[in-house]
Amino acid sequence: MSAASVRDVALRAGVSVGTVSNVLNRPDKVTAETVARVMGAIDDLGFIRNDAARQLRAGHSKTVGLVVLDVRNPFFTDLARGAEDEAASAGLTVILGNSDENSDREAAYLDLFEEQRVHGVLISPFGDITKRLERLRDRGIQAVLVDRSSGDASFSSVSVDDLAGGRLAVEHLIAQGRSRIAFIGGPIEIRQVEDRLAGARMAVAAHPGTELETVDIEALSVLAGRAAGVEIASRTPAQRPDAIFAANDLVAMGVLQALMMQSSDIRVPRDISLIGYDDIDFASAAVVPLSSIRQPSMLIGHTAVEILIEQAAHPTTPPRQVVFEPELVVRESSRGLA
């Protein structure tokens, strides 16, 4: 049985289609008796109004598209929650897309959001998508970058200073008496990874006698971190780093698992100090509580939606760049020699 239409409701109530539209959208223009008759017909037929179609005809919808790099990372789920809370207060809903660090999936979500004429797009991009976002803007759909700054300030962004965060992490490890430091992260196409590595290199360059090794991984995941940890554990003691800076907490947890499982001779932090990035809830609950660089995840999402709503209402508003400062959170995993 097909769904009831507005025309079906009009026939049942004995009124015009225009009158049904007025009852649904401008009830003050219709008599109470007519409203009651139309609403009775709606109940009898089980009519469900298609708000999505109505909004598309009006040229916009009440949804915000959000694309994140990895929905498995609690940092991004917290960011999404902050975005959702702010959107809800403005009568908007958030549609979440997971690019999974894949440019094709990222493009597919952007195509979908363009087709649905969303109110705006929030995105933590994989690589350079400037031209794609410019196309959305030409169609009247504003975009705000989250967890990454806009290099040329052509789009608004809400991020954390990852250069400062990388420097902060490695300076902490050096302050604990560590000198052979490994950075584990990737893919390097992710701007956040690139910036955190650059910050780590700045810290090492400022401290003669220290060295930095890079261990590339294919994803910012527990599994990728575990594989890197297995490789490090297989080295001789002289070849191992005495400290590890992981590009995020999921990678750090994988490294920690591998070091504990692969060798009874390696102890964190006695032999290898370890620090992650993001300070997700699980960091403090790890077997060895994990030191981390904290980002205000919910605040990033909240602020990004706030900016997006402002830009949608005033498209000529110049792009805004909001950058939060990272915070060092020290726990057992990075206690050192000092």
C-alpha positions, -999 to 999 in steps of 0.1 A, spaced: 0 0 0 15 34 -11 20 62 14 -8 88 17 -1 121 -2 -12 157 5 -38 152 -23 -52 122 -5 -55 142 27 -73 170 7 -98 146 -8 -105 130 26 -110 164 43 -129 179 14 -106 208 10 -80 220 -15 -43 210 -15 -34 246 -7 -56 245 24 -38 213 36 -5 232 30 -18 261 51 -29 238 79 6 223 80 26 254 76 4 285 84 -24 272 106 -32 308 117 -46 314 82 -72 286 85 -103 283 107 -102 260 137 -129 238 121 -109 233 90 -77 226 109 -96 199 129 -110 184 97 -76 182 80 -59 169 111 -86 142 113 -79 132 77 -42 131 84 -47 107 114 -71 85 94 -47 81 65 -15 79 85 0 108 65 36 117 72 48 150 59 80 150 39 99 178 56 131 169 37 115 175 3 99 208 15 133 220 28 150 211 -5 124 231 -24 132 260 -1 169 256 -11 182 244 23 178 217 49 181 215 87 210 191 87 247 196 91 271 172 75 301 161 95 329 140 80 356 127 104 388 107 97 380 77 120 348 73 139 364 46 160 386 72 176 369 85 208 383 120 200 361 123 170 330 109 187 335 135 214 339 162 188 307 150 171 289 151 204 299 188 209 288 196 173 255 178 179 247 196 211 253 230 195 234 221 164 204 209 184 202 242 202 198 258 168 171 234 156 196 215 134 206 178 133 240 163 125 247 136 99 280 118 107 302 104 79 333 84 85 360 88 57 382 61 73 412 81 60 400 73 25 397 101 -1 371 82 -22 348 78 8 354 114 18 344 125 -17 313 103 -16 300 119 16 306 154 2 286 145 -29 258 132 -7 258 164 14 258 185 -17 228 166 -31 209 170 2 217 207 2 228 205 39 229 237 60 266 234 61 296 209 63 321 203 90 351 182 79 383 168 92 399 164 58 421 137 44 446 156 22 438 187 2 401 192 -6 402 230 -11 387 229 -47 359 205 -35 349 229 -7 350 258 -30 325 241 -52 302 236 -22 306 273 -13 296 282 -49 265 262 -43 257 281 -12 269 255 13 294 268 38 322 246 52 343 247 84 374 226 89 376 208 123 408 195 140 428 211 112 436 247 103 430 262 69 465 267 54 456 298 33 427 309 56 402 305 27 379 286 50 370 289 86 387 263 109 387 252 145 418 233 155 445 228 181 481 240 176 496 206 167 530 220 162 530 232 198 515 198 208 542 178 192 569 200 207 553 198 241 552 160 240 588 156 230 601 183 254 584 164 282 601 131 272 635 149 270 629 164 305 625 129 318 661 121 307 652 104 274 673 110 243 665 84 216 629 92 207 607 74 181 577 91 165 550 66 154 524 80 131 509 81 96 498 84 70 518 116 66 490 130 42 470 137 74 480 173 82 477 167 120 503 139 118 526 161 97 523 190 122 528 168 153 560 153 137 572 188 128 567 199 164 586 169 176 615 177 153 616 213 166 620 200 202 648 176 192 666 203 173 666 226 203 682 199 225 717 187 212 724 151 220 688 139 213 676 121 182 643 114 166 634 84 146 602 81 125 582 49 123 556 52 96 522 34 99 493 31 76 465 42 100 461 59 133 447 28 150 454 4 178 463 -24 153 488 -2 135 503 9 168 505 -28 179 524 -37 148 549 -9 153 553 -19 189 561 -55 179 588 -43 155 604 -21 182 602 -50 208 621 -73 184 651 -50 183 682 -53 205 682 -30 235 708 -8 219 686 -4 188 654 5 207 643 40 214 641 50 251 609 70 244 580 69 220 557 97 209 526 82 193 506 104 169 474 96 189 462 77 219 449 47 199 484 42 184 500 46 219 477 19 233 486 -5 206 523 2 212 518 -4 249 500 -37 244 528 -49 221 556 -39 244 539 -57 273 531 -88 253 562 -93 233 590 -90 259 592 -95 296 624 -74 295 607 -42 284 588 -22 309 569 11 304 581 35 316 613 20 331 628 11 297 607 31 273 587 62 281 554 66 261 531 95 254 501 98 231 479 125 218 442 135 223 437 124 259 407 102 252 389 87 282 406 53 278 440 69 283 438 72 320 423 37 323 451 19 304 471 -8 323 499 17 325 480 51 326 489 69 295 504 104 293 489 124 265 485 158 248 449 169 255 427 185 229 393 201 238 374 177 215 338 187 225 347 224 224 361 220 189 328 206 177 307 231 195 327 261 182 327 248 146 289 246 145 287 281 160 308 295 132 290 275 106 256 288 116 270 324 115 285 319 81 253 303 67 234 334 79 260 358 66 279 342 37 301 373 32 315 371 67 354 366 65 366 331 74 376 327 111 406 307 124 401 295 159 432 277 174 432 262 209 463 255 228 471 218 237 477 207 272 502 182 286 487 155 308 513 135 326 506 100 339 526 69 347 536 59 311 561 88 307 578 88 341 615 88 332 651 89 344 651 124 358 
